[in-house]
Amino acid sequence: MPWFAKYDFVEVYDYDVAKKDFKLRWRDDFDKFDSTKWYASENWGFDGNSSLFMSSQVYVENGNLTLKMDYNDG
């Protein structure tokens, strides 16, 4: 550790049932952290999972959304 997950881009589509086709709603190329599309949780986890999400572990670097997973013994 630490481990990193890096995302170059994310695209979100809507599906048109009548046309049986997808239409691009938006794309994020991660030039910056766009808080209108994303939320970085702070000190949050959920039942049945030993993970704790920290906003300091989510950032944009070199055009990638980076999620850092690190060991915390406390």
N, C-alpha and C positions, 0 to 999 in steps of 0.2 A: 504494500500500500504506500502511497495513495494510488487509486485507480481513477481513470478519467473516461467519461463518455463524451464524444465530440460529435456535434451535428452541424453539417455544412449548410443545410437549408431544411425548411419544412414547408410543404404545400398543403393547403386545405381546400377541399372540393365539395361542391354541392352536387347531388345526384338528381337529375331530371327524369322522373319515372316515365313521363309521356314520351320523351325523346330517347330514353334509355341511354343517357349520355351524362358525362361529368362536366361541370363548369368550374373553373378555377375561381375560388372566392378570394384567397390571398396567399402570398408567398413571403416568407421571411428568410433573407439571406444573411442575417446576423451581422450586419454592419455595426449594430449597437443592440443593447438589451431593450426591447420594445415592451414597456410595461402595459401598453394597451392590449397586447396579445398574450403576455406571459405574466405569471406571478411566482416569485421566488419565496417559498414558505420559510418562516423563521421559527426554529425550535419546535417543529411539528413532526409527529409520527402517527401511526395508526395501530389499532389492536392487532395482535398476531404478527407483528413485524418488529424487528429489533433496530430498524433504521430511524434516524432522526435527521430531518431535513433542515439545513441551515442556508440562509440567503447568501452568506459569505462563500459558499461552495458552488455558486452558480454565477457564471460570468461569460462575457463574450471576449474572445481572443483570436486574433488573426482570421476573422470572418467565420468563426465557429462558436456555437453555443457550447460551453464547456460545463459539464456537471462533474464535480470532484467528489470522490468517496474516499474518506480517510478514517483511520481507526481512532476511536476516542475511548480511552480506558476509564473515563470518569463518568 
